[in-house]
């Protein structure tokens, strides 16, 4: 993965990838809509055992259901796994 610092936010995005707490979804949705994104992809940083894992995507079922409903009610697609880095490398 290559990160390019361009000194400003993008004008448009198709996907918003977030490694932030789900409690911040409201702001993430606002950003996604402003940039014209259709999908939000979040990563929890936790394994199924609840252990910190930089590639972890586990979220408790009730919390996941609330997050999915929130994002989808805003008209966006919601993805939580697999780990985005693994998908990009394929």
C-alpha positions in Angstrom: 0.0 0.0 0.0 1.3 3.4 -0.9 0.2 6.5 1.1 0.5 9.8 -0.7 0.2 13.0 1.3 -1.2 15.6 -1.0 -1.9 18.3 1.6 -5.6 18.2 1.2 -8.6 15.9 1.3 -9.7 14.2 -1.8 -12.5 15.7 -3.8 -14.1 12.3 -4.5 -13.9 8.8 -3.2 -15.7 5.5 -4.0 -14.9 3.8 -0.7 -14.2 5.1 2.8 -12.0 2.8 4.8 -12.1 3.4 8.6 -10.0 2.0 11.4 -11.9 4.1 13.9 -14.4 3.2 16.7 -17.9 2.5 15.5 -19.0 5.3 17.8 -17.6 7.7 15.1 -19.8 6.3 12.3 -21.9 9.4 12.1 -18.9 11.5 11.1 -17.6 8.8 8.8 -21.0 8.6 7.0 -21.0 12.4 6.6 -17.6 12.3 5.1 -18.5 9.4 2.8 -21.6 11.3 1.5 -19.6 14.5 1.0 -17.1 12.6 -1.1 -19.7 10.7 -3.1 -18.6 7.3 -1.7 -21.0 4.4 -1.9 -19.3 2.1 0.6 -17.9 2.3 4.1 -15.4 -0.5 5.1 -14.6 -0.6 8.8 -12.0 -2.6 10.7 -12.2 -3.1 14.5 -8.6 -4.2 15.2 -9.8 -7.1 17.3 -9.6 -10.8 16.7 -12.6 -13.1 17.5 -11.0 -13.8 20.9 -11.2 -10.0 21.6 -7.5 -9.6 21.4 -5.9 -6.6 19.7 -5.0 -7.6 16.2 -4.0 -5.0 13.5 -5.7 -7.2 10.9 -8.7 -8.0 13.1 -12.2 -7.4 11.9 -14.3 -8.9 14.7 -17.2 -7.0 16.1 -19.9 -8.2 18.5 -23.0 -9.3 16.6 -25.3 -6.7 18.3 -22.9 -3.9 17.6 -22.3 -5.0 14.1 -26.0 -5.1 13.4 -26.5 -1.6 14.7 -23.6 -0.3 12.7 -24.8 -2.0 9.5 -28.3 -0.6 10.0 -27.0 2.9 10.6 -24.8 2.9 7.5 -27.3 1.2 5.2 -30.1 3.6 6.4 -27.9 6.4 5.1 -28.0 4.7 1.7 -24.4 3.3 1.8 -23.0 -0.2 1.5 -21.2 -1.6 4.7 -18.3 -4.0 4.8 -16.5 -5.1 7.9 -14.3 -7.9 6.6 -12.1 -9.5 5.4 -9.1 -7.4 6.3 -8.7 -4.8 3.6 -5.0 -5.3 3.2 -5.4 -8.9 2.4 -7.9 -8.1 -0.3 -5.7 -5.4 -1.9 -2.7 -7.9 -2.1 -4.7 -10.4 -4.2 
